[in-house]
Amino acid sequence: MKILAISGSLRSQSTNSALLRAITKLAPSEMEITTYEELGELPHFSPDIDGDNSPQVVRRYREALNNSDGVLICTPEYAHGIPGVLKNSLDWVVGSGEYVNKPVMALSASPSYMGGDKAHASLMQTLKVMNVTVVEPASFCVTLARKKMNDQEELVDAKTKETFQKAFSEFSKVIHSSMRTRAED
Ligand SMILES: Cc1cc2nc3c(=O)[nH]c(=O)nc-3n(C[C@H](O)[C@H](O)[C@H](O)COP(=O)(O)O)c2cc1C
């Protein structure tokens, strides 16, 4: 199964991007995880530049979503919300619907003990209104995220490792069910 991983941070030393790389190492072998690298290249969404002549980067983004069986998002919190670049990427597909019924594992990670809880709540609200299949048992905040990884970007906290193994198992179940539904349609 193909998973598209999206970090909500463009920062080179991003904790969220590092966490995505760390948890990729724990994912079941059936998951082929590809990182989406063009979040920062998407233009600001405007219906005026969408349609038959929409930018190539937007077409590639939509194709990447269409080709994925599930999406894994990990976002920081900026001013109690999600970063503008991540919201912009979601706005691009509200109308075109690539996220509709797509199984999504939605995480927020922060070096703080709050784990980006308000960004997570905001992300969940946006995904739900877009009719995304949010996999709730696999969607949560990761507190003190830097301390849970070593310099090799491996999870070192046993409880967090176990949490992610269970989360991936729930994510996988929902993706299998969604793939069966798609095959029957
Ligand atoms: C512009 C900006 C706004 C932020 N706002 C919040 C916030 O509202 N709540 C919070 O817990 N952390 C906030 N932070 C801290 C970030 O969540 C933290 O630096 C996090 O590591 C950023 O994610 P990244 O490491 O993946 O880039 C903010 C950071 C920046 C740069």
The ligand as an SDF file (V2000), in Angstrom:
LIG
                    3D

 31 33  0  0  0  0  0  0  0  0999 V2000
    5.8230   31.1190   13.9620 C   0  0  0  0  0  0  0  0  0  0  0  0
    5.7790   30.0990   15.0750 C   0  0  0  0  0  0  0  0  0  0  0  0
    4.6540   29.9940   15.8610 C   0  0  0  0  0  0  0  0  0  0  0  0
    4.5980   29.0430   16.8790 C   0  0  0  0  0  0  0  0  0  0  0  0
    3.4500   28.9240   17.6100 N   0  0  0  0  0  0  0  0  0  0  0  0
    3.3610   27.9470   18.5460 C   0  0  0  0  0  0  0  0  0  0  0  0
    2.1440   27.7410   19.2610 C   0  0  0  0  0  0  0  0  0  0  0  0
    1.1630   28.4310   19.0790 O   0  0  0  0  0  0  0  0  0  0  0  0
    2.1010   26.7370   20.1650 N   0  0  0  0  0  0  0  0  0  0  0  0
    3.1710   25.9140   20.3920 C   0  0  0  0  0  0  0  0  0  0  0  0
    3.0760   24.9800   21.2100 O   0  0  0  0  0  0  0  0  0  0  0  0
    4.3320   26.0710   19.7040 N   0  0  0  0  0  0  0  0  0  0  0  0
    4.4460   27.0700   18.8070 C   0  0  0  0  0  0  0  0  0  0  0  0
    5.6070   27.2250   18.0830 N   0  0  0  0  0  0  0  0  0  0  0  0
    6.7310   26.3170   18.3630 C   0  0  0  0  0  0  0  0  0  0  0  0
    6.7460   25.2060   17.3140 C   0  0  0  0  0  0  0  0  0  0  0  0
    5.6200   24.3970   17.4160 O   0  0  0  0  0  0  0  0  0  0  0  0
    8.0070   24.3870   17.5060 C   0  0  0  0  0  0  0  0  0  0  0  0
    9.1150   25.2420   17.2830 O   0  0  0  0  0  0  0  0  0  0  0  0
    8.0790   23.1950   16.5640 C   0  0  0  0  0  0  0  0  0  0  0  0
    9.2680   22.4800   16.8050 O   0  0  0  0  0  0  0  0  0  0  0  0
    8.0750   23.6080   15.1150 C   0  0  0  0  0  0  0  0  0  0  0  0
    7.9800   22.4540   14.3310 O   0  0  0  0  0  0  0  0  0  0  0  0
    9.1880   21.9230   13.4470 P   0  0  0  0  0  0  0  0  0  0  0  0
   10.3310   21.6300   14.4020 O   0  0  0  0  0  0  0  0  0  0  0  0
    8.6520   20.6610   12.8300 O   0  0  0  0  0  0  0  0  0  0  0  0
    9.5700   22.9680   12.4530 O   0  0  0  0  0  0  0  0  0  0  0  0
    5.7040   28.1880   17.1030 C   0  0  0  0  0  0  0  0  0  0  0  0
    6.8360   28.3080   16.2910 C   0  0  0  0  0  0  0  0  0  0  0  0
    6.8830   29.2490   15.2950 C   0  0  0  0  0  0  0  0  0  0  0  0
    8.1210   29.3480   14.4300 C   0  0  0  0  0  0  0  0  0  0  0  0
  1  2  1  0
  2  3  1  0
  2 30  2  0
  3  4  2  0
  4  5  1  0
  4 28  1  0
  5  6  2  0
  6  7  1  0
  6 13  1  0
  7  8  2  0
  7  9  1  0
  9 10  1  0
 10 11  2  0
 10 12  1  0
 12 13  2  0
 13 14  1  0
 14 15  1  0
 14 28  1  0
 15 16  1  0
 16 17  1  0
 16 18  1  0
 18 19  1  0
 18 20  1  0
 20 21  1  0
 20 22  1  0
 22 23  1  0
 23 24  1  0
 24 25  2  0
 24 26  1  0
 24 27  1  0
 28 29  2  0
 29 30  1  0
 30 31  1  0
M  END
$$$$
